[in-house]
Amino acid sequence: MMTRRDFLGTVSWSAFAIPAFAQWDFTQSKVQDIKFPEKNDPAYWSKLRKLFPMPEDQAFFNTGTLGAQPTVVMESTIEHIRKVATDIAEWDYKDDWISGYKPYRVIRGKLAELINATTDEIALTENATAGMNYISNGLELEPGDLVLGTDQEHTGGRSGWLVKQKRKKIVYRPIPVPKPAKDPQQVVDIFKRAMGKKVKVIAIPHIVGGNGTIIPIKAICAEAKKRGIFTVIDGAQALGQIAVDVKDLDCDAYYSSRHKWLLAPPGNGMLYVRQERMQDIWTTMASGNWDNHEDDGYRLTQRGTGNLALLIGLNTALDFHQQIGPERIYKRIKFLGDTLREGLKTIKKAQIFTPTHPEMSAGITSYSIKGLMEGRLVDELWRRKKIRIRGVRQSTHIYNSPQEIEDTLKIVRDLASE
């Protein structure tokens, strides 16, 4: 007897009014037309800064919220938006002008290569929050099952579990993590003590968004695996800031945004699910391929009409990232973050909330000045040197410079001496 799944596999999708567009060619991007500075050029980073459209007298340190797009990313995105608006009558369905229906295996493959996964394990989402919800909604749990998080989750990393707690009577328990943690083992031990028999899921960030703590994910996942606990990692602040190898981390799922450290347009996210665990995740946003287990990443990607321009911008951002070299980017981000933290250590009234352990920090630094209102520091940094941070968090990226760090430290010293 033919099942519904067998039937759908034999019928042209045109019968269901789903347009059969040609696959967009993500093997090419405008990055190939850029003249990058030579790798050994002493002025490499200052020349690279010119590939961003930000005014040169402004310093942007809020990548933890939204990355600054390179000019080539902005232009490739706008170009497609303009084409759709001006040439829409020429669209004969032979070209792919919208997203949402195709598997996009080329661009998923680029993401898979970046995090050491397979293409079938990668789904395209709108952002990290969507990825978290696909797991919290898609994973079968029973009343009383326990999900462990941290007390420092972004709202997008915990809300899906809170909804499931209210609807399905699971228990979501945030575990306190020190601010700052002194070393990785301290955090591992905290979670080991919390892994009781009722724990079914550990859902925690790779990097804490508020203070930049790099959580020792590999060690925690290893302990969880011994106990059969499903691990899902919030990589919103990690992908593009530090190296991410999901096979080495040995987690079951990993989700992230790409509009932060990968410098892609907003509206781009990623979800990885280990192939062996894909069958455990129900589709949340169901479209034509909702039951397609030959390509589970496609199953979790397809969700109706979307803006293809955002994927084109993402593709350009990924090529830009690879052209510079991921390891070189991570090293630069870490160098600038370390420079800021080392400078803050010399200022008597400065309080640093980010771990100074070398394995637990990278580009995010959270700090304050004793006795000074948070808003005053933000305002003075902008007023004096047009340095933009968010609250007490300062995020370094490749478009920042040592001089901008020094300018920051000088202003902090001046304010601390008042």
C-alpha positions as CSV (number, residue, x, y, z in Angstrom):
1,M,0.0,0.0,0.0
2,M,1.4,3.4,-1.0
3,T,1.8,5.8,2.0
4,R,1.3,9.5,1.9
5,R,5.0,10.0,2.0
6,D,5.5,7.6,-1.0
7,F,2.8,9.5,-2.9
8,L,4.3,12.9,-2.4
9,G,7.6,11.6,-3.5
10,T,6.1,10.6,-6.9
11,V,4.2,13.9,-7.6
12,S,5.6,17.1,-9.1
13,W,5.6,19.9,-6.6
14,S,3.9,22.1,-9.3
15,A,0.7,20.1,-8.6
16,F,0.7,21.8,-5.2
17,A,1.3,25.3,-6.5
18,I,4.9,25.4,-5.2
19,P,7.0,27.2,-7.8
20,A,9.9,25.2,-9.3
21,F,12.6,27.8,-9.4
22,A,16.2,27.3,-10.5
23,Q,18.6,27.0,-7.6
24,W,20.4,30.3,-7.0
25,D,24.1,30.0,-7.7
26,F,25.7,30.5,-4.2
27,T,29.1,29.3,-5.6
28,Q,29.8,32.9,-6.7
29,S,29.7,36.2,-4.8
30,K,31.0,39.7,-5.2
31,V,33.8,39.0,-2.8
32,Q,35.7,37.6,-5.7
33,D,35.9,41.1,-7.2
34,I,37.4,42.7,-4.1
35,K,41.1,43.4,-3.9
36,F,42.1,42.4,-0.3
37,P,45.3,43.7,1.2
38,E,48.3,41.3,1.2
39,K,48.4,39.0,4.2
40,N,51.8,40.3,5.3
41,D,51.0,44.0,4.8
42,P,51.8,45.8,8.1
43,A,48.8,48.0,7.4
44,Y,46.6,45.0,6.7
45,W,43.9,45.7,9.4
46,S,43.6,49.4,8.7
47,K,43.2,48.7,5.0
48,L,40.6,46.0,5.7
49,R,38.7,48.6,7.7
50,K,38.2,50.6,4.5
51,L,36.1,47.7,3.2
52,F,33.3,48.7,5.6
53,P,31.0,51.7,4.9
54,M,31.1,53.1,8.5
55,P,32.6,56.6,8.7
56,E,36.3,56.3,9.7
57,D,35.9,58.6,12.7
58,Q,33.4,56.2,14.3
59,A,34.3,53.1,16.4
60,F,31.6,50.4,16.6
61,F,32.0,48.0,19.6
62,N,28.5,46.5,19.7
63,T,29.0,43.4,17.5
64,G,27.4,41.3,20.3
65,T,24.1,42.8,19.2
66,L,24.6,43.4,15.5
67,G,27.7,43.2,13.4
68,A,28.8,45.9,11.0
69,Q,28.3,44.7,7.4
70,P,31.1,45.0,4.9
71,T,30.3,47.2,1.9
72,V,30.2,44.1,-0.3
73,V,27.6,42.4,1.9
74,M,25.4,45.5,1.9
75,E,25.7,46.0,-1.8
76,S,24.9,42.3,-2.7
77,T,21.8,42.4,-0.5
78,I,20.5,45.7,-1.9
79,E,21.2,44.7,-5.5
80,H,18.8,41.8,-5.3
81,I,16.1,43.9,-3.4
82,R,16.4,46.5,-6.2
83,K,16.1,43.8,-8.9
84,V,12.9,42.3,-7.5
85,A,11.4,45.8,-7.1
86,T,12.3,47.1,-10.6
87,D,12.2,44.0,-12.8
88,I,9.4,42.0,-11.2
89,A,7.4,41.8,-14.4
90,E,10.3,40.1,-16.1
91,W,10.2,37.2,-13.6
92,D,9.2,34.1,-15.5
93,Y,9.9,31.6,-12.7
94,K,13.0,30.3,-14.5
95,D,15.1,32.1,-11.9
96,D,15.0,32.0,-8.1
97,W,13.9,35.4,-6.9
98,I,12.5,34.4,-3.5
99,S,13.7,32.0,-0.8
100,G,11.8,29.5,1.3
101,Y,11.3,26.6,-1.0
102,K,14.7,25.2,-2.1
103,P,17.2,23.2,-0.1
104,Y,20.1,25.7,-0.6
105,R,22.6,22.9,-0.2
106,V,25.5,25.0,-1.4
107,I,25.1,27.7,1.3
108,R,24.2,25.1,3.9
109,G,27.4,23.3,2.9
110,K,29.5,26.5,3.5
111,L,28.0,26.7,7.0
112,A,28.6,23.0,7.5
113,E,32.3,23.4,6.5
114,L,32.7,26.3,9.0
115,I,31.5,24.2,12.0
116,N,32.6,20.7,10.8
117,A,29.2,19.3,10.2
118,T,27.5,17.7,7.1
119,T,25.1,19.6,4.9
120,D,22.2,17.4,5.9
121,E,22.7,18.4,9.5
122,I,22.4,22.1,8.8
123,A,19.1,24.1,8.6
124,L,18.7,27.7,7.7
125,T,16.7,29.8,10.2
126,E,15.9,33.5,10.7
127,N,18.0,33.8,13.9
128,A,19.2,32.0,17.0
129,T,15.8,32.3,18.7
130,A,14.2,30.4,15.9
131,G,16.7,27.6,16.2
132,M,16.1,27.4,20.0
133,N,12.4,27.2,19.4
134,Y,12.7,24.5,16.8
135,I,14.5,22.3,19.4
136,S,12.3,23.2,22.4
137,N,9.1,22.6,20.3
138,G,10.4,19.7,18.3
139,L,11.8,17.6,21.1
140,E,9.5,15.1,22.9
141,L,9.5,15.6,26.7
142,E,7.2,14.3,29.4
143,P,5.8,16.2,32.4
144,G,8.4,16.4,35.1
145,D,11.4,16.1,32.7
146,L,14.1,18.6,33.7
147,V,15.9,21.0,31.4
148,L,19.0,22.7,32.7
149,G,20.0,26.2,31.6
150,T,22.1,29.0,33.2
151,D,21.0,32.1,35.1
152,Q,22.6,34.2,32.4
153,E,20.6,33.0,29.3
154,H,19.5,35.5,26.7
155,T,15.7,35.6,26.5
156,G,15.9,34.0,23.1
157,G,17.8,31.0,24.7
158,R,15.3,30.3,27.5
159,S,11.8,31.4,26.4
160,G,11.0,28.3,24.3
161,W,11.7,26.2,27.3
162,L,9.6,28.4,29.5
163,V,6.7,28.0,27.1
164,K,7.1,24.2,27.2
165,Q,7.2,24.3,31.0
166,K,3.9,26.1,31.0
167,R,2.2,24.0,28.4
168,K,3.8,20.5,28.9
169,K,4.7,20.7,32.6
170,I,8.4,20.1,32.1
171,V,10.7,21.8,34.6
172,Y,13.2,24.5,33.4
173,R,15.9,25.1,36.0
174,P,18.5,27.9,35.5
175,I,21.8,27.0,37.2
176,P,23.8,29.9,38.7
177,V,27.2,30.5,37.0
178,P,29.7,32.8,38.8
179,K,30.3,36.3,37.3
180,P,33.1,36.1,36.5
181,A,34.0,32.3,36.7
182,K,37.5,31.7,37.8
183,D,38.3,28.7,35.5
184,P,36.5,26.2,33.2
185,Q,36.5,23.4,35.8
186,Q,34.5,25.5,38.2
187,V,31.7,25.6,35.7
188,V,31.9,22.0,34.7
189,D,31.7,20.9,38.4
190,I,28.6,23.1,38.8
191,F,26.8,21.3,36.0
192,K,28.0,17.8,37.0
193,R,26.4,18.3,40.4
194,A,23.1,19.3,38.7
195,M,22.9,16.3,36.4
196,G,20.3,14.3,38.3
197,K,18.2,11.4,36.9
198,K,15.3,13.7,35.8
199,V,17.6,15.8,33.6
200,K,16.8,15.2,29.9
201,V,18.2,18.3,28.3
202,I,21.0,20.8,28.9
203,A,20.4,24.0,27.0
204,I,23.2,26.5,27.6
205,P,25.1,29.2,25.8
206,H,28.6,28.6,24.2
207,I,29.4,32.3,25.1
208,V,27.3,34.2,27.6
209,G,26.0,37.3,25.8
210,G,26.0,39.6,28.8
211,N,29.6,39.2,30.0
212,G,31.4,37.1,27.3
213,T,32.1,34.0,29.4
214,I,33.1,31.1,27.2
215,I,31.4,28.1,28.8
216,P,33.4,24.8,28.7
217,I,30.9,23.1,26.4
218,K,33.0,20.1,25.4
219,A,33.5,18.9,29.0
220,I,29.9,19.5,29.9
221,C,28.6,17.7,26.8
222,A,30.9,14.7,27.6
223,E,29.4,14.4,31.1
224,A,25.9,14.8,29.6
225,K,26.5,12.1,27.0
226,K,27.4,9.6,29.8
227,R,24.0,10.1,31.2
228,G,22.0,10.2,28.0
229,I,21.2,13.9,28.3
230,F,20.3,15.8,25.1
231,T,22.6,18.9,24.7
232,V,21.6,22.0,22.7
233,I,24.0,24.9,22.6
234,D,23.2,28.6,22.0
235,G,26.0,29.8,19.7
236,A,24.6,33.2,18.9
237,Q,27.7,34.9,20.3
238,A,30.2,32.2,19.3
239,L,29.9,31.6,15.6
240,G,32.3,34.0,14.0
241,Q,33.9,35.1,17.3
242,I,35.7,31.8,18.1
243,A,36.3,28.5,16.4
244,V,33.3,26.2,16.5
245,D,33.6,22.4,15.8
246,V,30.4,20.7,16.6
247,K,31.9,17.2,16.3
248,D,34.7,18.1,18.7
249,L,32.1,19.7,21.1
250,D,30.0,16.5,20.7
251,C,26.8,18.3,21.3
252,D,23.4,17.1,19.9
253,A,22.2,20.5,18.6
254,Y,23.8,23.9,18.1
255,Y,22.0,27.1,16.9
256,S,23.3,30.6,16.1
257,S,22.7,34.0,14.6
258,R,24.8,35.1,11.6
259,H,24.0,38.9,11.9
260,K,26.5,39.3,14.7
261,W,30.1,38.0,14.4
262,L,29.7,36.7,10.9
263,L,28.6,40.2,9.7
264,A,25.6,39.0,7.6
265,P,22.3,40.9,7.2
266,P,19.8,40.5,10.0
267,G,17.3,37.7,9.4
268,N,19.9,35.0,9.1
269,G,20.3,32.1,11.5
270,M,21.5,28.5,11.6
271,L,20.5,25.3,13.3
272,Y,22.7,22.1,13.5
273,V,21.3,18.8,14.7
274,R,23.5,15.7,14.9
275,Q,22.3,13.3,12.2
276,E,21.6,10.5,14.7
277,R,19.3,12.8,16.7
278,M,17.4,14.4,13.7
279,Q,14.6,11.8,14.0
280,D,14.0,13.0,17.5
281,I,13.1,16.6,16.4
282,W,9.6,17.2,15.0
283,T,9.2,19.9,12.4
284,T,7.9,23.2,14.0
285,M,7.3,25.3,10.8
286,A,5.7,22.7,8.5
287,S,5.8,23.1,4.7
288,G,6.0,20.7,1.8
289,N,9.1,18.9,3.1
290,W,8.0,18.6,6.7
291,D,8.5,14.8,6.7
292,N,11.5,14.7,4.4
293,H,14.0,12.5,6.3
294,E,16.3,12.1,3.3
295,D,17.5,15.7,4.0
296,D,16.5,16.7,7.5
297,G,18.2,20.0,7.3
298,Y,16.0,20.9,4.3
299,R,13.0,19.7,6.4
300,L,13.8,22.2,9.1
301,T,14.7,24.9,6.5
302,Q,11.6,25.0,4.3
303,R,9.0,27.3,5.8
304,G,7.4,29.4,3.0
305,T,8.3,32.5,1.1
306,G,11.3,34.5,2.4
307,N,13.6,37.2,1.3
308,L,16.3,35.7,-1.0
309,A,18.4,38.9,-0.7
310,L,19.2,38.0,2.9
311,L,20.6,34.7,1.8
312,I,22.6,36.4,-0.9
313,G,24.0,38.7,1.7
314,L,24.8,35.8,4.0
315,N,26.6,34.0,1.2
316,T,28.7,37.1,0.6
317,A,29.4,37.4,4.3
318,L,30.6,33.8,4.5
319,D,32.9,34.2,1.5
320,F,34.2,37.4,3.1
321,H,34.9,35.5,6.3
322,Q,36.7,32.7,4.5
323,Q,38.7,35.1,2.3
324,I,40.3,36.7,5.4
325,G,40.6,33.4,7.1
326,P,38.6,32.3,10.1
327,E,41.5,31.6,12.4
328,R,43.0,35.0,11.6
329,I,39.7,36.6,12.5
330,Y,39.4,34.8,15.8
331,K,43.0,35.6,16.7
332,R,42.4,39.3,15.9
333,I,39.2,39.4,17.9
334,K,40.9,37.7,20.9
335,F,43.9,40.0,20.7
336,L,41.8,43.2,20.9
337,G,39.6,41.8,23.7
338,D,42.7,40.8,25.7
339,T,44.2,44.3,25.1
340,L,41.1,45.9,26.5
341,R,40.9,43.7,29.6
342,E,44.7,44.0,30.3
343,G,44.3,47.8,30.2
344,L,41.2,47.8,32.4
345,K,43.2,45.7,35.0
346,T,45.5,48.7,35.5
347,I,42.6,51.1,36.4
348,K,41.9,51.0,40.1
349,K,38.1,51.7,39.9
350,A,37.4,49.4,36.9
351,Q,35.4,46.3,37.7
352,I,35.6,43.5,35.1
353,F,32.8,41.0,34.9
354,T,34.3,38.9,32.1
355,P,36.6,36.0,33.1
356,T,40.3,36.8,32.6
357,H,41.1,33.1,32.3
358,P,42.5,32.8,28.7
359,E,40.2,29.9,27.8
360,M,37.1,31.7,28.9
361,S,37.1,35.1,27.1
362,A,37.5,36.4,23.6
363,G,36.0,39.5,22.1
364,I,33.3,40.5,24.7
365,T,34.3,42.4,27.8
366,S,31.8,43.5,30.4
367,Y,33.0,46.1,32.9
368,S,32.1,49.2,34.9
369,I,33.6,52.0,36.9
370,K,32.9,52.0,40.6
371,G,30.6,54.9,41.5
372,L,29.9,55.9,37.9
373,M,26.4,55.5,36.3
374,E,26.5,53.1,33.4
375,G,24.9,55.7,31.1
376,R,27.6,58.2,31.8
377,L,30.3,55.9,30.5
378,V,28.3,55.2,27.3
379,D,27.6,58.9,26.7
380,E,31.2,60.0,27.4
381,L,32.8,57.4,25.1
382,W,30.5,58.6,22.2
383,R,30.8,62.3,23.0
384,R,34.6,62.3,23.3
385,K,35.7,59.8,20.6
386,K,32.5,58.5,18.9
387,I,33.0,55.1,20.4
388,R,29.8,53.1,20.5
389,I,29.4,50.3,23.1
390,R,26.2,48.8,24.6
391,G,25.7,49.4,28.3
392,V,28.8,47.9,30.1
393,R,29.6,45.5,27.3
394,Q,32.3,46.2,24.7
395,S,32.7,43.8,21.8
396,T,35.9,43.8,19.6
397,H,35.9,42.8,16.0
398,I,38.2,43.1,12.9
399,Y,37.0,46.6,12.2
400,N,38.3,47.8,15.5
401,S,41.9,48.9,16.2
402,P,44.4,49.0,19.1
403,Q,44.1,52.8,18.9
404,E,40.4,52.7,19.5
405,I,41.1,50.4,22.5
406,E,43.6,53.0,23.8
407,D,41.1,55.8,23.3
408,T,38.6,53.8,25.3
409,L,41.1,53.2,28.2
410,K,42.1,56.9,28.3
411,I,38.4,57.9,28.7
412,V,37.8,55.2,31.4
413,R,41.0,56.4,33.3
414,D,39.7,60.0,33.1
415,L,36.3,59.1,34.4
416,A,37.7,56.8,37.1
417,S,39.9,59.7,38.4
418,E,37.0,62.1,39.0
